[in-house]
Amino acid sequence: MLFRVDEATRRVEATQINCELGTCKPGDAAWELAQKIALCAATTHVSLVRHFNGVHLAAGAPFAIATRSNLPATHPLRRLLWPHMYGTQYSNQIVTKGQMAKGGDFETIFSFTHRGMCKLFSETYEQYDITVLDPERDAEQRGILDAGFDTPALSNRLALFGVMHAHALRYLRLYYDSDAKLRADVNFQGWVEELNRTIPNGVQKLLGEDFTIENAARLIAAFIYMATVEHEILGTGLWNYQLWTNVQPVRIYRNGQRAPLDVYQRLVNANFNLNVSRTRLMHDFGYLALDRKGADAFRIFRYELQHLQEEMEQDPFTFWKIYPNILEANINA
């Protein structure tokens, strides 16, 4: 799919779609159908590759397991990360059995055979890049910073990540008075080693080669962002778009028919599962802290999220924007 930038409006417009219909351009007879095929590919990629394979399997599961395995219950980082990994392993096990199994939701809803779906998961799992969990680094890597067009969604994500990064940095500085003290923490070292071993392609692109408080804060913020913002963008928030299958289809039929009722019902069920009530990010997690300073750090984080919420509410509401008050604390279904 090719795009161009309209310099007058600073918007990106599709100019060409290559699919099984051939090369299609605006005005062609097949352009409307080509757009639906492109949207079908996008919604499939978001749901299967970016959401389930990326957030749940490639990053979320190793993050939860490494944290439990390497950081003791009384470790300050364990307390910081606990709200964002609680129940992750159990939840992943349940939903994987129901969705990836033969005859499960993924095979039934989307266009892949079970074998094709497994091949897609295997290949994209190995390609996972943790940079996607840092919106600034990701935008730099994709070349969309200052690229000549407006990026309001990126600005929204950067604002959220900024609050999370400040929270991680502030918290770390309470318990580590120097980079040397952080490097001397064998539990932290073990945590990083396991993350590098179990997350495809490791975490060094965010952590860097040096264990510094600043680098560690960037990585920790990325995991908080993953469990809250990234999961909302790629999972829970699809409720607003994916259920309109005439616009954002999950299957395209050559004869033009709509998705069968049982396929649509499965899609509704899967999306509903992502929207059940869970602990909110703006909950007061001060009770998890080891001491008063840690509790205060949690409450400052909550205050800064509330302040960001108030800032966002100054503008008209939009469905694409991620607001702090809609975010859950973890990725559990």
C-alpha angles and dihedrals in degrees: 000000000000128000138189132203117241100216093200096055098023088227130134117237130190112244103170139017122193113202140130088294088065127243108340129189134183110287095029117125091241095047096101092051091044089055090053091050090051092049090048090054090047096050090046091050093047094048102040106025107027100030111031101022096036106034100029106031111021099039113006099054097045090046092054095043095046091049094051093043100047109026115067119225091257095049112114093226091053088057092047094051100037097091090055099049102034111134094355098129094048093045092049091051093052098046094042091058092050099041109032098039120104106278091016129132099279096052092042099045103038132051100257127102113233091258091048091049092051090049090050091051094047094050098043093043090062091048095054114136117195089207087087088075092064108062094198096050091041092052091048091050092049093046098236099122109109090350095148100264134085118266106188093159091054091050089053092050093046091054091053094045090049092060091047093048091050089050093051093045094047092048095048092051089057092062103028117051093186143016088249092060090052091050089051092057103103092191091057090047091052090049092054093045092054093046089052090049099046106033111077108257091002132246102279094106087070102027097043124208095291125071101229129153090242094051093045090051090054092054094045091049088052092057092048088049090049094053094045118021101022093048090049093049096046101031125012095033093057086082087082094054117015097062090063090079094172087064104025102028126192092197134027118204122203091223091055097245121149123246112287116257094249091053090050092048090053089051091051091049093049092049092045089054089060092051102053114124114276135166109293124237089233091060116121104257094175090114089069093061123108093224145356096281091054092048090051090052091055091050093048088053089052091048092051091050089052090049090051089049090055091049092051091049089063087076126062114276117262129184095223094058119093111225122196093233094061096051123107120216096236144016100252116136 
